[in-house]
Amino acid sequence: MSTSFVLTLAAVASILLVLRLVVPGLPIRRFARQLTPLDLALTVVGMLGLILHCASMFFRPIVAAIPGTERVIEQINSMGTASMIWYTVPALMVLVGLRRQQWVSLILLAASLLAVGVTMYNGTVVSTHLNTIFAAGVIIAATVFFLSTPPWSRKPWPGTARPPAVNP
């Protein structure tokens, strides 16, 4: 994984965030679901865990600069059971954090995270693995920025509150 790969993925995610902030129709009201504080926390911690996993594999010196990370880096780079757990737990946290979102986005997200895991541990060429990481990153960003509303949002969103009753 090169620095340009990381910067490109960050740029795509940033563009999606900017679109969210400047396009009036985003998030897509019909499909948007509000995150609870727990959903947001699970998603953020899960993403940090996934970033730790990738950074430990591809940018070891940067992660090693953080005190106390040497054992974690060793476990992740061993490519054994501990490494699989270090990947699976954060991936599941992201999925659980985004569980209230549209089922199509959840299926795409689950499939992309599964593809990342499979291509990581089955000996697939690195370029294929990086493509799956890129796809998963874009799907996560699109789900969060286009289909989610934050816990502090005061707007009633579909699936979070009943519409007002209409008197005939």
HELIX and SHEET records of a PDB file:
HELIX    1   1 THR A    3  VAL A   22  1                                  20    
HELIX    2   2 PRO A   37  PHE A   58  1                                  22    
HELIX    3   3 ARG A   60  ALA A   64  1                                   5    
HELIX    4   4 GLU A   70  ASN A   77  1                                   8    
HELIX    5   5 THR A   81  GLY A   97  1                                  17    
HELIX    6   6 TRP A  103  TYR A  121  1                                  19    
HELIX    7   7 VAL A  126  LEU A  147  1                                  22    
SHEET    1   A 2 ARG A  33  GLN A  34  0                                        
SHEET    2   A 2 SER A 148  THR A 149  1                                        
END                                                                             
